[in-house]
Amino acid sequence: MRAHPPARHLSGRHYGLDWLRIGAFALLILYHATLVFAPGHWVIKWPQSNAALVVPLAFLTPWRLPLLFAVSGFATRRLLMRSASLDAFVRGRSKRLLIPLAFGLLVLLVPELWVRARLAGDPMTLGQYWLHEYWSPAPRYGLGFPAWEHLWFVLYLWTYTMLLALLVRVRGLAWVQARVEALTANGRILWAPVALLAAARLSLMFVVPEQHGLFVDWSGHVQYGSFLLFGFALGGSPLLWQRIAAHWRPAVPVALVCGCVSAFVEHRYPGSAVPPHLVAAAERAAQAAMAWAMLLILLHVADRWLDHDAAWRARLAEGVFPAYLIHHPVIVVTTWAILPLGLSALVGFAVVLTVTAAACVGFYLIARAVPLLRPVAGLGALPATPSRAGMVAAE
């Protein structure tokens, strides 16, 4: 096991977590673009789906979002450590999350929801839809306002952060830290979180529906909130890093076996096919175990091999949140626009991915250069001097 001096993970920037965050957001964008061409329901679909995509998507689905919440929890802890007070942290975090969320609801999501309404038969133009139907809680076509779409992640992240700040205020940061460290003591870091997460998911899956929604997604809250809490504790605990370094190896076969279980079920029951209850329960348990195992593996990889700076690291770290805000509407609108062209699936995927990447880069560069647009893209204040630019990241 590699020794970790205490100061190493309590001060300075952990570049490995930056790279992990960059990779997680990039993977999420690629994942959403792939869903257009994969079997099963999504916002918009290509006329021909590719069954070969089922297995790789099944290996990605269990851990991609838990990883994002864990990395966001780590960033939350570092922001709290740099804040003058808990109140200042709450104000700063609300500004960085709620302003982009509001901008997304008012502007970014409108074209995507309009496309969905058009696909359902709405004859309105984009302007007419935006001025009238978009704001209706129960529109004739499409979804009622507010339809969060992919911005549910931002809403959840803000809510979890506020609840965490309340917990810190009531019980203290040391109490929160001690509870997480006690749960994951020694070898328990491998199995205790898996047991609790699997038990929670299995106890809820036949009681409440699995759907996004702040007041209905109890299964999601159990999982995502737990990963964010662990990431938050990790941001101030050399002890947790040492445990990860000591116990990550057994997580590799766990992730592989659980990934195979999930892939088998998704392949056996593709699209809207519903597996038997026992099979569905086994898959949920396997997904919980895989999510935790992959987190331990990727955290160790980030700590052991990726904790170094590079020329583009700061820009990429700053740009991933603006890219996340805009990527989903761009994928939907681009797919809808090129559907009448009769392109092959491979060419269509290339066009969708290229246009989405260009839009993400363009949105970030424009927002970065225009001070008034920085808050709506989730960017911090413009650095006062060039020397501070390397420390800017949209955490």
C-alpha positions in Angstrom: 0.0 0.0 0.0 1.3 3.4 -0.9 1.7 5.8 2.0 -0.4 9.0 1.9 0.9 12.0 3.9 -2.1 13.6 5.5 -1.5 17.0 3.9 -1.6 15.5 0.4 -5.3 15.1 0.4 -6.3 18.0 2.6 -4.6 20.8 0.8 -4.0 21.7 -2.8 -5.8 20.4 -5.8 -6.3 16.7 -6.5 -5.7 16.6 -10.3 -6.7 13.0 -10.5 -10.3 13.9 -9.4 -10.3 16.6 -12.0 -9.4 14.1 -14.7 -12.0 11.6 -13.3 -14.7 14.3 -13.4 -13.7 15.4 -17.0 -13.9 11.7 -18.1 -17.2 11.1 -16.3 -18.9 14.1 -18.0 -17.4 13.2 -21.4 -18.6 9.6 -21.0 -22.1 10.8 -20.1 -22.4 12.9 -23.3 -21.2 10.0 -25.4 -23.7 7.8 -23.5 -26.6 10.1 -24.3 -25.6 10.3 -28.0 -25.4 6.5 -28.2 -28.9 6.1 -26.7 -30.4 7.6 -29.9 -29.2 4.5 -31.8 -29.6 1.8 -29.1 -32.7 -0.4 -28.5 -35.1 0.8 -25.9 -37.0 4.1 -25.1 -35.3 7.4 -25.1 -36.2 11.0 -25.9 -35.7 10.6 -29.7 -34.7 7.5 -31.6 -33.1 6.6 -34.9 -35.3 4.5 -37.2 -32.8 1.6 -37.0 -31.4 0.5 -33.6 -28.2 -1.4 -33.1 -28.6 -4.4 -30.7 -24.8 -4.6 -30.3 -25.0 -1.5 -28.2 -27.0 -3.2 -25.4 -24.1 -5.0 -23.7 -21.6 -2.0 -23.6 -24.4 0.3 -22.3 -25.3 -2.3 -19.7 -21.7 -2.2 -18.4 -21.8 1.6 -18.2 -25.2 2.3 -16.8 -24.8 1.1 -13.2 -21.9 3.4 -12.3 -21.8 6.4 -14.6 -24.2 8.6 -12.5 -23.0 7.4 -9.0 -19.5 8.3 -10.1 -20.6 11.9 -11.0 -22.3 12.3 -7.6 -19.2 11.0 -5.8 -16.9 13.3 -7.6 -19.3 16.2 -7.1 -19.3 15.4 -3.4 -15.5 15.6 -3.3 -15.6 19.0 -5.1 -18.3 20.1 -2.6 -16.0 19.3 0.3 -13.1 21.2 -1.2 -15.4 24.2 -1.9 -16.5 24.1 1.7 -12.9 24.0 2.9 -12.1 27.1 0.9 -15.2 29.0 1.9 -15.1 31.7 4.6 -18.1 30.2 6.4 -20.9 27.7 6.0 -23.2 30.5 5.0 -20.8 31.7 2.4 -20.5 28.2 1.0 -24.3 27.8 0.8 -24.6 31.2 -1.0 -21.8 30.4 -3.5 -23.0 26.9 -4.2 -26.6 28.1 -4.8 -25.4 30.7 -7.2 -23.3 28.3 -9.2 -26.1 25.7 -9.5 -29.4 27.6 -9.4 -28.6 30.3 -11.9 -27.6 27.7 -14.6 -30.7 25.6 -13.7 -33.0 28.6 -14.2 -31.3 29.5 -17.5 -31.7 25.9 -18.6 -35.4 25.9 -17.8 -36.0 29.3 -19.4 -33.8 28.9 -22.6 -31.8 25.7 -23.1 -34.6 23.2 -22.7 -37.1 25.0 -24.9 -35.9 23.6 -28.3 -35.7 20.1 -26.9 -39.2 20.2 -25.5 -40.5 21.8 -28.7 -39.1 18.9 -30.7 -40.8 16.4 -28.4 -44.0 18.3 -28.8 -43.6 18.3 -32.6 -43.0 14.6 -32.6 -46.3 14.3 -30.6 -48.2 16.3 -33.3 -47.9 19.9 -32.1 -48.2 22.3 -35.1 -46.7 25.3 -33.3 -43.5 27.0 -34.4 -40.7 27.3 -31.8 -41.6 30.9 -31.0 -45.2 30.1 -30.5 -44.4 27.1 -28.4 -42.0 29.1 -26.2 -44.5 32.0 -25.7 -47.5 29.8 -25.0 -47.5 26.1 -24.5 -44.1 25.6 -22.9 -45.2 27.3 -19.7 -48.3 25.2 -19.2 -48.3 22.6 -16.4 -50.6 20.4 -18.5 -49.9 21.1 -22.2 -51.8 19.4 -25.0 -48.6 18.0 -26.4 -45.4 16.9 -24.7 -44.5 17.5 -21.1 -45.7 20.0 -18.6 -43.6 22.8 -17.1 -41.2 22.3 -15.4 -39.8 19.3 -17.4 -36.3 19.0 -16.0 -35.0 16.6 -18.6 -31.2 16.1 -17.9 -31.1 19.1 -15.6 -32.6 16.9 -12.8 -28.9 16.2 -12.0 -28.3 19.9 -11.2 -31.5 20.0 -9.1 -30.6 16.9 -7.2 -27.0 18.1 -6.6 -28.2 21.4 -5.2 -30.8 19.7 -3.0 -28.3 17.2 -1.6 -25.8 20.0 -1.0 -28.3 22.0 1.0 -29.2 19.0 3.1 -25.6 18.2 3.6 -24.9 21.8 4.7 -27.8 21.5 7.1 -26.4 18.3 8.5 -23.0 19.9 9.0 -24.6 22.9 10.8 -26.6 20.7 13.1 -24.2 17.9 13.9 -20.8 19.3 12.8 -18.4 18.3 10.1 -16.4 16.0 12.4 -19.6 14.0 13.1 -20.3 13.5 9.5 -16.7 12.5 8.7 -16.6 10.0 11.6 -19.9 8.3 10.6 -18.6 7.6 7.0 -15.2 6.5 8.2 -16.8 4.1 10.8 -19.0 2.6 8.2 -16.1 1.9 5.8 -13.5 0.8 8.4 -10.9 -1.7 7.1 -12.5 -4.3 4.8 -16.0 -3.0 5.4 -15.2 -0.4 2.7 -15.8 -3.3 0.2 -19.0 -4.8 1.3 -20.9 -2.6 3.9 -21.9 0.1 1.4 -22.9 -2.5 -1.1 -25.1 -4.3 1.4 -26.8 -1.1 2.5 -27.3 0.2 -1.1 -28.6 -3.1 -2.4 -31.0 -3.6 0.6 -32.4 -0.1 0.1 -32.9 -0.5 -3.7 -34.5 -3.9 -3.3 -36.8 -2.7 -0.5 -38.0 0.2 -2.6 -38.1 -1.2 -6.2 -41.5 -2.9 -5.8 -43.0 -0.1 -3.6 -42.2 3.1 -5.5 -41.6 3.6 -9.2 -38.0 4.2 -10.4 -38.3 7.6 -12.1 -36.6 11.0 -11.9 -38.4 13.5 -9.8 -37.3 15.3 -6.6 -40.3 14.1 -4.6 -40.7 10.6 -6.1 -37.2 9.3 -6.9 -36.6 7.6 -3.5 -34.5 4.8 -5.0 -32.3 7.3 -6.8 -32.0 9.5 -3.7 -30.7 6.6 -1.6 -28.1 5.8 -4.2 -27.0 9.2 -5.4 -27.1 10.9 -2.0 -25.0 8.1 -0.5 -22.3 8.4 -3.2 -22.2 12.2 -2.8 -21.9 11.8 1.0 -18.9 9.4 0.5 -17.3 11.8 -2.0 -17.8 14.6 0.5 -16.1 12.6 3.3 -13.3 11.6 0.9 -12.5 15.2 0.2 -11.2 15.6 3.8 -10.0 12.1 4.8 -6.5 10.6 4.1 -7.8 7.6 5.9 -10.4 6.8 3.3 -7.8 7.1 0.5 -5.6 4.6 2.4 -8.5 2.2 2.6 -9.2 2.5 -1.1 -5.5 1.8 -1.9 -5.6 -1.2 0.4 -8.8 -2.8 -0.8 -9.5 -1.8 -4.4 -8.2 -5.0 -6.0 -11.0 -7.3 -4.9 -13.4 -4.7 -6.4 -12.2 -5.6 -9.9 -13.7 -9.2 -10.1 -16.8 -7.9 -8.3 -17.3 -5.2 -11.0 -16.7 -7.7 -13.8 -19.2 -10.3 -12.4 -21.9 -7.8 -11.7 -21.4 -6.1 -15.0 -21.9 -9.5 -16.7 -25.1 -10.1 -14.7 -26.5 -6.7 -15.8 -25.4 -7.2 -19.4 -27.1 -10.7 -19.5 -30.4 -9.3 -18.1 -30.4 -6.4 -20.5 -29.6 -8.7 -23.5 -32.2 -11.2 -22.4 -34.9 -8.6 -21.9 -34.1 -5.8 -24.3 -36.0 -2.6 -24.8 -39.4 -2.5 -23.0 -39.3 -6.2 -22.1 -39.9 -6.7 -18.4 -37.9 -9.4 -16.6 -39.4 -11.5 -13.8 -39.3 -10.0 -10.3 -36.5 -12.2 -9.1 -34.4 -11.5 -12.2 -35.1 -7.7 -11.8 -34.1 -7.9 -8.2 -30.8 -9.7 -9.0 -30.0 -7.1 -11.6 -30.6 -4.2 -9.1 -28.4 -5.8 -6.5 -25.7 -6.4 -9.1 -25.9 -2.8 -10.3 -25.5 -1.5 -6.8 -22.5 -3.7 -6.2 -20.9 -2.7 -9.6 -21.5 1.0 -8.9 -19.6 0.8 -5.6 -16.8 -1.5 -7.0 -16.2 0.8 -10.0 -16.1 3.8 -7.7 -13.3 2.2 -5.7 -11.4 1.2 -8.8 -11.7 4.5 -10.5 -10.8 6.5 -7.4 -7.6 4.4 -7.0 -6.7 4.9 -10.7 -7.3 8.6 -10.4 -5.2 8.8 -7.2 -2.4 6.5 -8.3 -1.9 7.4 -12.0 -3.8 10.6 -12.8 -2.9 13.0 -10.0 -0.8 15.3 -12.2 -1.5 18.5 -14.0 -1.4 19.1 -17.8 -1.8 22.1 -20.1 -5.5 21.6 -20.9 -6.6 20.2 -17.5 -7.9 23.5 -16.1 -9.8 24.5 -19.3 -11.4 21.0 -19.6 -12.3 21.0 -15.9 -13.9 24.4 -16.3 -15.7 23.5 -19.5 -17.4 20.2 -18.6 -20.3 21.8 -16.7 -21.3 24.2 -19.5 -21.0 21.2 -21.8 -23.3 19.2 -19.7 -25.9 22.0 -19.6 -26.1 22.2 -23.4 -25.4 18.7 -24.7 -28.8 17.1 -24.2 -30.9 19.7 -26.2 -28.2 19.7 -28.9 -28.4 15.9 -29.3 -32.2 15.9 -29.5 -32.5 18.8 -31.9 -29.7 17.6 -34.1 -31.1 14.1 -34.4 -34.6 15.5 -35.2 -33.1 17.8 -37.9 -31.2 15.1 -39.7 -33.8 12.3 -39.5 -35.4 13.3 -42.9 -32.0 13.0 -44.6 -32.1 9.3 -44.6 -28.5 8.9 -43.4 -27.1 5.6 -42.2 -26.9 5.0 -38.5 -23.1 5.3 -38.5 -23.1 8.6 -40.4 -26.0 9.9 -38.2 -24.0 9.1 -35.0 -21.0 10.9 -36.4 -23.0 13.9 -37.2 -24.8 14.0 -33.9 -21.6 13.6 -31.9 -19.7 16.2 -34.0 -22.4 18.8 -33.8 -22.8 18.2 -30.0 -19.0 18.5 -29.4 -18.9 21.7 -31.4 -21.9 23.2 -29.6 -20.3 22.3 -26.2 -17.0 23.9 -27.1 -18.7 27.0 -28.6 -21.1 27.5 -25.6 -18.2 27.3 -23.2 -15.9 29.6 -25.2 -18.6 32.2 -25.6 -19.8 32.1 -22.0 -16.1 32.2 -20.8 -15.5 35.3 -22.8 -18.6 37.2 -21.9 -18.8 38.2 -18.2 -22.6 38.4 -18.2 -22.9 34.8 -19.5 -20.5 33.2 -17.1 -23.1 32.7 -14.3 -25.7 31.1 -16.5 -23.1 28.6 -17.7 -22.0 27.8 -14.2 -18.7 29.5 -14.5 -17.1 31.4 -11.6 -16.0 35.0 -11.7 -13.5 36.0 -14.2 -10.0 35.5 -12.7 -8.3 38.8 -11.8 -4.9 37.7 -13.1 -3.6 35.1 -15.5 -1.9 33.3 -12.7 -5.2 32.4 -11.2 -6.6 30.9 -14.4 -5.2 27.5 -13.6 -7.2 27.3 -10.4 -10.6 27.9 -12.0 -12.8 24.9 -12.5 -16.6 24.5 -12.6 -16.9 22.4 -9.5 
